[in-house]
Amino acid sequence: MIVYVFDNTLDGLLTAVFDSFFLHQEPEMLLAEGEQLPLFADKPHMVMTDNEKAARVWKGLEKHLSRDGLHMIAISWLSEERALNQPLFNFVCKVFRLPACSGIEQNASDPDVLAVRNTCRRVLHEQLRMKQFIRFQKAKDGTYLAVVSPDHNVLPLIIDHFQDRFNDQPWLIYDAKRHYGYYYDGTNAPIRITFEDEASVPFDLTNGKLEADVLSSDDALFQQLWRTYFKAICIKERMNPRKQLSDMPRRYWKYMTEKNE
Protein backbone atom coordinates (compact mmCIF):
# COMPACT_ATOMS: atom_id res chain seq x y z
CA MET A 1 0.00 0.00 0.00
CA ILE A 2 1.40 3.38 -1.04
CA VAL A 3 0.79 6.05 1.59
CA TYR A 4 1.55 9.77 1.38
CA VAL A 5 1.90 11.96 4.46
CA PHE A 6 1.54 15.75 4.19
CA ASP A 7 1.41 18.78 6.49
CA ASN A 8 -2.38 19.24 6.29
CA THR A 9 -2.19 22.44 4.24
CA LEU A 10 -3.76 23.02 0.83
CA ASP A 11 -0.33 23.68 -0.68
CA GLY A 12 0.82 20.43 0.88
CA LEU A 13 -2.07 18.53 -0.69
CA LEU A 14 -1.38 20.06 -4.10
CA THR A 15 2.29 19.15 -3.71
CA ALA A 16 1.21 15.57 -2.98
CA VAL A 17 -0.68 15.58 -6.28
CA PHE A 18 2.46 16.83 -8.06
CA ASP A 19 4.59 14.10 -6.43
CA SER A 20 2.03 11.45 -7.37
CA PHE A 21 2.35 12.24 -11.07
CA PHE A 22 6.09 12.92 -10.98
CA LEU A 23 6.77 9.57 -9.29
CA HIS A 24 4.17 7.76 -11.43
CA GLN A 25 2.38 6.55 -8.31
CA GLU A 26 -1.25 6.30 -7.34
CA PRO A 27 -1.23 6.36 -3.52
CA GLU A 28 -4.15 4.55 -1.91
CA MET A 29 -4.04 6.77 1.16
CA LEU A 30 -3.22 10.39 1.99
CA LEU A 31 -2.65 11.10 5.67
CA ALA A 32 -2.01 14.29 7.58
CA GLU A 33 1.03 14.44 9.84
CA GLY A 34 0.23 12.78 13.16
CA GLU A 35 -2.41 10.42 11.79
CA GLN A 36 -1.96 6.70 12.41
CA LEU A 37 -0.42 4.70 9.59
CA PRO A 38 -2.30 1.58 8.50
CA LEU A 39 -0.89 -1.66 9.89
CA PHE A 40 0.56 -3.14 6.71
CA ALA A 41 1.55 0.06 4.90
CA ASP A 42 4.89 0.41 3.18
CA LYS A 43 7.22 3.17 4.28
CA PRO A 44 5.20 6.34 3.61
CA HIS A 45 6.26 9.01 1.18
CA MET A 46 6.74 12.22 3.18
CA VAL A 47 5.45 15.12 1.08
CA MET A 48 7.62 18.23 1.44
CA THR A 49 5.36 21.18 0.75
CA ASP A 50 6.65 23.19 -2.19
CA ASN A 51 4.80 26.39 -3.10
CA GLU A 52 6.11 26.31 -6.67
CA LYS A 53 4.85 22.76 -7.21
CA ALA A 54 1.52 23.65 -5.62
CA ALA A 55 1.20 26.69 -7.90
CA ARG A 56 1.86 24.55 -10.98
CA VAL A 57 -0.87 22.11 -9.95
CA TRP A 58 -3.31 24.97 -9.31
CA LYS A 59 -2.56 26.49 -12.72
CA GLY A 60 -3.28 23.09 -14.24
CA LEU A 61 -6.61 23.00 -12.40
CA GLU A 62 -7.45 26.42 -13.81
CA LYS A 63 -7.07 24.96 -17.31
CA HIS A 64 -9.17 21.86 -16.63
CA LEU A 65 -11.89 23.06 -14.26
CA SER A 66 -14.62 25.62 -14.46
CA ARG A 67 -14.71 28.57 -12.09
CA ASP A 68 -17.28 26.68 -10.01
CA GLY A 69 -14.96 23.68 -9.79
CA LEU A 70 -12.08 25.81 -8.50
CA HIS A 71 -14.45 27.53 -6.11
CA MET A 72 -15.57 24.12 -4.80
CA ILE A 73 -11.99 23.14 -3.98
CA ALA A 74 -11.09 26.41 -2.27
CA ILE A 75 -14.29 26.62 -0.23
CA SER A 76 -14.31 22.97 0.84
CA TRP A 77 -10.76 23.29 2.17
CA LEU A 78 -11.98 25.91 4.67
CA SER A 79 -13.98 23.16 6.36
CA GLU A 80 -10.77 21.99 8.10
CA GLU A 81 -12.23 18.48 8.10
CA ARG A 82 -9.61 15.73 8.08
CA ALA A 83 -12.13 13.48 6.33
CA LEU A 84 -11.92 15.77 3.29
CA ASN A 85 -8.23 15.14 2.61
CA GLN A 86 -8.56 11.82 0.82
CA PRO A 87 -11.56 12.61 -1.43
CA LEU A 88 -10.13 16.02 -2.30
CA PHE A 89 -6.78 14.48 -3.22
CA ASN A 90 -8.56 11.84 -5.32
CA PHE A 91 -10.72 14.48 -6.99
CA VAL A 92 -7.75 16.65 -7.99
CA CYS A 93 -5.91 13.62 -9.35
CA LYS A 94 -8.96 12.61 -11.39
CA VAL A 95 -9.09 16.09 -12.92
CA PHE A 96 -5.72 15.42 -14.57
CA ARG A 97 -6.26 11.76 -15.38
CA LEU A 98 -9.60 12.20 -17.12
CA PRO A 99 -10.17 14.04 -20.42
CA ALA A 100 -10.33 17.82 -20.10
CA CYS A 101 -13.92 17.81 -21.36
CA SER A 102 -15.13 15.26 -18.80
CA GLY A 103 -16.78 17.86 -16.55
CA ILE A 104 -15.69 15.87 -13.51
CA GLU A 105 -16.79 18.56 -11.04
CA GLN A 106 -20.42 18.01 -12.14
CA ASN A 107 -20.33 14.23 -11.69
CA ALA A 108 -22.21 13.82 -8.40
CA SER A 109 -22.23 10.05 -8.88
CA ASP A 110 -18.49 10.03 -8.20
CA PRO A 111 -18.02 9.54 -4.43
CA ASP A 112 -14.99 11.83 -4.26
CA VAL A 113 -16.72 14.63 -6.15
CA LEU A 114 -19.81 14.22 -3.98
CA ALA A 115 -17.76 14.39 -0.77
CA VAL A 116 -16.02 17.60 -1.88
CA ARG A 117 -19.29 19.13 -3.07
CA ASN A 118 -21.13 18.33 0.16
CA THR A 119 -18.28 19.72 2.23
CA CYS A 120 -18.37 22.91 0.17
CA ARG A 121 -22.10 23.21 0.85
CA ARG A 122 -21.58 22.85 4.60
CA VAL A 123 -18.99 25.64 4.60
CA LEU A 124 -21.23 27.94 2.56
CA HIS A 125 -24.12 27.23 4.91
CA GLU A 126 -21.92 28.12 7.87
CA GLN A 127 -20.82 31.42 6.33
CA LEU A 128 -24.46 32.32 5.71
CA ARG A 129 -25.29 31.67 9.35
CA MET A 130 -22.36 33.81 10.44
CA LYS A 131 -23.79 36.71 8.45
CA GLN A 132 -27.12 36.18 10.20
CA PHE A 133 -25.97 35.58 13.77
CA ILE A 134 -22.97 37.83 14.29
CA ARG A 135 -23.70 40.44 16.97
CA PHE A 136 -21.54 43.54 17.35
CA GLN A 137 -20.81 45.50 20.53
CA LYS A 138 -19.60 49.07 20.47
CA ALA A 139 -16.52 50.03 22.47
CA LYS A 140 -15.98 53.50 23.91
CA ASP A 141 -13.46 54.30 21.16
CA GLY A 142 -16.15 53.68 18.51
CA THR A 143 -14.87 50.26 17.37
CA TYR A 144 -17.46 47.50 16.94
CA LEU A 145 -16.47 44.03 18.15
CA ALA A 146 -17.92 40.62 17.30
CA VAL A 147 -16.52 37.32 18.59
CA VAL A 148 -17.37 34.04 16.86
CA SER A 149 -16.27 30.40 16.92
CA PRO A 150 -17.70 28.77 13.77
CA ASP A 151 -17.35 25.08 13.01
CA HIS A 152 -15.54 25.95 9.77
CA ASN A 153 -12.96 28.61 8.96
CA VAL A 154 -15.40 30.99 7.28
CA LEU A 155 -14.02 34.41 8.28
CA PRO A 156 -12.29 34.89 4.90
CA LEU A 157 -15.69 34.37 3.22
CA ILE A 158 -17.67 36.94 5.21
CA ILE A 159 -15.27 39.86 5.55
CA ASP A 160 -16.23 41.46 2.22
CA HIS A 161 -19.88 41.33 3.28
CA PHE A 162 -19.24 43.25 6.48
CA GLN A 163 -16.89 45.70 4.81
CA ASP A 164 -19.63 46.49 2.31
CA ARG A 165 -22.36 46.71 4.93
CA PHE A 166 -20.41 48.68 7.56
CA ASN A 167 -17.98 50.54 5.35
CA ASP A 168 -17.90 53.73 7.43
CA GLN A 169 -17.37 52.09 10.84
CA PRO A 170 -14.28 50.52 12.40
CA TRP A 171 -14.86 46.92 13.46
CA LEU A 172 -13.13 43.75 14.55
CA ILE A 173 -14.47 40.24 13.95
CA TYR A 174 -12.48 37.72 15.95
CA ASP A 175 -12.53 33.92 15.68
CA ALA A 176 -11.95 32.66 19.24
CA LYS A 177 -11.61 29.06 18.05
CA ARG A 178 -8.81 29.79 15.57
CA HIS A 179 -7.26 32.73 17.43
CA TYR A 180 -7.30 35.30 14.67
CA GLY A 181 -9.56 37.99 13.32
CA TYR A 182 -9.99 40.81 10.81
CA TYR A 183 -9.83 44.48 11.70
CA TYR A 184 -11.34 47.22 9.53
CA ASP A 185 -10.50 50.85 10.29
CA GLY A 186 -13.36 52.31 8.28
CA THR A 187 -11.18 53.28 5.31
CA ASN A 188 -8.56 50.75 4.29
CA ALA A 189 -8.99 47.07 3.44
CA PRO A 190 -9.53 44.76 6.44
CA ILE A 191 -6.33 43.25 7.82
CA ARG A 192 -5.82 39.91 9.51
CA ILE A 193 -4.72 40.23 13.13
CA THR A 194 -3.73 37.98 16.04
CA PHE A 195 -3.11 38.73 19.71
CA GLU A 196 0.17 37.71 21.32
CA ASP A 197 -1.57 37.44 24.68
CA GLU A 198 -5.28 36.68 24.47
CA ALA A 199 -5.55 36.85 28.26
CA SER A 200 -5.02 40.62 28.07
CA VAL A 201 -7.72 41.43 25.51
CA PRO A 202 -10.64 43.55 26.84
CA PHE A 203 -13.29 40.99 25.99
CA ASP A 204 -14.30 37.52 27.14
CA LEU A 205 -13.54 34.87 24.51
CA THR A 206 -16.06 32.46 26.02
CA ASN A 207 -19.06 34.74 25.39
CA GLY A 208 -17.67 37.65 23.38
CA LYS A 209 -18.67 40.30 25.92
CA LEU A 210 -16.64 43.48 26.17
CA GLU A 211 -15.49 44.42 29.65
CA ALA A 212 -17.74 46.95 31.37
CA ASP A 213 -15.09 49.69 31.44
CA VAL A 214 -14.58 49.35 27.68
CA LEU A 215 -18.20 48.94 26.55
CA SER A 216 -19.92 52.08 25.28
CA SER A 217 -22.72 53.24 27.59
CA ASP A 218 -24.98 53.65 24.57
CA ASP A 219 -24.36 50.07 23.51
CA ALA A 220 -25.15 48.74 26.98
CA LEU A 221 -28.54 50.44 26.70
CA PHE A 222 -29.14 49.16 23.17
CA GLN A 223 -28.30 45.60 24.24
CA GLN A 224 -30.92 45.77 26.98
CA LEU A 225 -33.48 47.26 24.60
CA TRP A 226 -32.76 44.47 22.09
CA ARG A 227 -33.30 41.79 24.75
CA THR A 228 -36.56 43.43 25.81
CA TYR A 229 -37.73 43.63 22.19
CA PHE A 230 -36.77 40.00 21.55
CA LYS A 231 -38.84 38.87 24.52
CA ALA A 232 -41.76 41.16 23.68
CA ILE A 233 -42.24 39.81 20.16
CA CYS A 234 -42.18 36.19 21.34
CA ILE A 235 -45.67 34.66 21.26
CA LYS A 236 -45.56 31.90 23.87
CA GLU A 237 -48.49 30.04 22.33
CA ARG A 238 -46.60 29.73 19.07
CA MET A 239 -43.19 28.80 20.45
CA ASN A 240 -41.54 25.90 18.65
CA PRO A 241 -38.20 25.07 20.34
CA ARG A 242 -37.35 22.37 17.80
CA LYS A 243 -37.78 24.79 14.88
CA GLN A 244 -35.80 27.46 16.71
CA LEU A 245 -32.91 25.08 17.26
CA SER A 246 -33.02 24.12 13.59
CA ASP A 247 -32.89 27.75 12.46
CA MET A 248 -30.57 28.98 15.22
CA PRO A 249 -28.37 26.14 16.55
CA ARG A 250 -27.45 26.33 20.21
CA ARG A 251 -23.72 26.60 19.49
CA TYR A 252 -24.27 30.18 18.29
CA TRP A 253 -26.20 31.34 21.35
CA LYS A 254 -23.26 32.19 23.61
CA TYR A 255 -22.30 35.13 21.37
CA MET A 256 -25.82 36.39 20.70
CA THR A 257 -27.07 39.40 22.66
CA GLU A 258 -30.69 38.22 22.79
CA LYS A 259 -29.65 34.88 24.28
CA ASN A 260 -27.43 36.27 27.05
CA GLU A 261 -28.26 38.44 30.03
Secondary structure, 3 states (H helix, E strand, C coil): CCEEEECCCHHHHHHHHHHHHHCCCCCCEEEECCCCCCCCCCCCEECCCCHHHHHHHHHHHHHHCCHHHHHHHHHHHCCCCHHHHHHHHHHHHHHHHCCCCCCHHHCCCCHHHHHHHHHHHHHHHHHHHHHHHCCCEEECCCCEEEEECCCCCCHHHHHHHHHHHCCCCCEEEEECCCCEEEEECCCCCCEEECCCCHHHCCECCCCCCECCCCECHHHHHHHHHHHHHHHHCCCHHHCCHHHHHHHCCHHHHHHCHHHCC
